[in-house]
């Protein structure tokens, strides 16, 4: 079975390093150090400038590939849960993540989020069961559907700040969501496995 592209090979690890040419890791460049991590020659904490949380985030990404489900390349929509999921007992200061209601998408995202004890609100928007990339093609992940999901879940009453994080693949609807809802929108990474690095300052190990 041919597997779908989950975009993990497109993660730009280098942008999460200081890139100041200190060579304290034993390599002449951060690029060489990243390659050594990927090959298992070095550990992230071998760089003295990487924080504990960020080092953990690097390590988690290497493990996630073995944890998440094998997603077939060609598949029909597989609708799953829609609505709000509260993970790790979120409070009014917790982040709000947006995703689609495809079965595999939800499994992948929850697998990634299981690697931290950081609390989140997750809203699975009804995308007719399409993955995020296909939902953008078929226009089933739209600003209008995000607005409806916000209203249906009554999330505004649960958080202090009106800020959402949307998948990188849906960046084109950022402005539309902000205009339609009044919420601020941050565009997350294209690959869900990059979330630990994207939010490494709060990605606390279990």
C-alpha positions in Angstrom: 0.0 0.0 0.0 1.3 3.4 -1.0 1.3 5.8 2.0 0.2 9.4 2.0 2.6 12.3 2.3 2.6 13.4 5.9 5.2 16.1 5.2 7.6 15.0 7.9 10.5 15.2 5.4 9.7 18.9 4.8 10.3 19.9 8.4 13.0 22.6 8.5 14.9 21.7 11.7 17.5 24.3 11.1 15.2 27.2 11.7 14.8 26.1 15.4 18.5 26.6 16.1 20.4 29.8 16.8 22.7 29.3 13.9 25.4 31.5 15.5 28.4 29.3 14.3 29.6 28.5 17.8 30.7 24.9 16.9 30.4 23.8 20.5 28.6 20.7 19.3 31.8 19.5 17.5 30.6 20.3 14.0 31.5 23.2 11.7 27.8 24.2 11.1 24.3 23.8 12.4 23.4 22.0 9.2 26.0 19.3 10.0 24.7 19.0 13.5 21.1 18.5 12.3 22.2 15.8 9.9 24.0 14.1 12.7 20.8 14.1 14.9 18.8 12.7 12.0 21.3 9.9 11.5 21.4 9.2 15.2 25.1 10.2 15.6 24.3 13.1 18.0 21.6 13.9 20.5 19.9 17.3 20.5 21.2 18.1 24.0 24.8 17.9 22.6 24.2 21.5 21.6 24.6 23.5 24.7 22.4 26.3 23.4 19.3 24.1 23.0 16.9 24.2 25.9 15.7 21.1 27.6 12.2 21.4 26.1 13.5 22.0 22.6 15.9 19.0 22.9 12.9 16.9 23.9 11.0 18.2 20.9 13.7 17.2 18.5 13.8 13.7 20.0 10.0 13.4 19.9 9.9 14.0 16.2 12.3 11.2 15.6 10.0 8.9 17.6 6.6 10.1 16.2 7.3 8.5 12.8 7.1 5.1 14.5 4.0 5.9 16.5 1.5 7.3 14.1 -0.7 5.3 11.8 0.1 4.4 8.2 -2.2 6.6 6.1 -3.1 5.3 2.6 -2.4 7.6 -0.3 -5.8 7.2 -1.9 -8.7 7.1 0.4 -12.3 8.2 0.6 -13.3 10.7 3.2 -13.4 9.1 6.7 -15.5 11.3 9.0 -14.6 11.1 12.7 -15.2 13.3 15.7 -16.3 16.9 15.3 -16.3 19.5 18.1 -14.2 20.2 21.1 -11.6 18.0 22.8 -10.0 19.1 26.0 -6.6 17.6 26.5 -4.6 17.6 29.7 -7.2 19.7 31.6 -6.9 23.0 29.8 -7.8 26.3 31.4 -8.6 29.8 30.2 -5.0 30.4 29.3 -4.6 27.3 27.1 -4.0 27.3 23.4 -6.7 26.4 20.8 -5.8 24.2 17.9 -7.9 23.8 14.8 -8.0 20.7 12.6 -10.3 18.7 10.4 -12.4 15.7 11.2 -10.7 13.0 9.2 -10.1 9.8 11.1 -6.4 9.6 10.3 -5.9 13.3 10.8 -7.3 13.1 14.3 -5.2 10.0 15.1 -2.0 11.7 13.9 -2.7 14.9 15.8 -3.6 13.2 19.1 -0.5 10.9 18.8 1.7 14.0 18.5 -0.1 15.8 21.4 0.3 12.7 23.6 4.0 13.4 23.8 3.4 16.4 26.1 1.5 17.2 29.3 0.8 20.7 28.0 -2.9 21.4 28.0 -4.8 22.2 24.8 -8.2 22.8 23.4 -8.6 21.1 20.1 -11.5 21.9 17.7 -12.1 19.3 15.0 -14.0 21.2 12.3 -16.4 19.3 10.1 -14.5 18.9 6.8 -16.8 16.2 5.6 -14.1 13.7 6.7 -11.4 15.1 4.4 -7.8 15.4 5.5 -6.6 19.0 5.8 -4.8 19.0 2.4 -7.9 17.5 0.6 -10.2 19.8 2.6 -8.4 22.7 1.1 -8.8 21.3 -2.4 -12.5 20.5 -1.9 -13.1 23.7 0.1 -14.5 21.9 3.1 -12.1 23.6 5.5 -13.2 27.3 5.2 -13.4 30.4 7.4 -17.2 29.9 7.5 -16.8 26.4 8.9 -14.2 27.4 11.4 -16.6 30.2 12.6 -19.4 27.7 13.0 -17.2 25.4 15.0 -16.2 28.2 17.3 -19.9 29.0 17.8 -21.0 25.4 18.3 -18.2 24.6 20.8 -18.7 27.9 22.7 -15.0 28.1 23.1 -15.0 31.8 23.5 -16.4 31.3 27.0 -13.5 29.0 28.0 -10.5 31.1 27.0 -9.1 34.5 27.8 -7.4 35.2 24.5 -9.1 34.9 21.1 -6.3 33.1 19.3 -6.3 30.0 17.1 -3.5 27.9 15.6 -4.4 26.5 12.2 -2.6 23.8 10.2 0.1 25.2 7.8 -1.7 23.7 4.9 -4.7 26.0 5.6 -2.7 29.2 5.7 -4.7 30.7 2.8 -7.8 31.0 5.0 -6.0 32.8 7.9 -7.2 36.3 6.9 -10.7 35.1 6.2 -11.0 33.5 9.6 -9.7 36.7 11.3 -12.1 38.9 9.4 -15.1 36.6 9.9 -14.5 35.8 13.6 -12.4 38.5 15.1 -10.0 35.9 16.4 -6.2 36.2 15.9 -4.8 33.3 13.9 -1.3 31.8 14.0 -0.4 29.5 11.1 1.2 26.3 12.5 3.5 23.9 10.7 2.5 21.9 7.6 3.4 18.6 9.3 1.7 17.8 12.7 5.0 16.2 13.9 6.6 19.6 13.8 4.3 21.0 16.5 6.7 20.0 19.4 9.3 22.3 17.9 6.8 25.0 16.9 5.7 25.2 20.5 8.9 23.9 22.2 8.7 26.5 24.9 5.6 24.8 26.4 6.2 21.2 25.1 6.7 19.7 28.5 7.6 16.0 28.6 5.1 13.6 30.4 
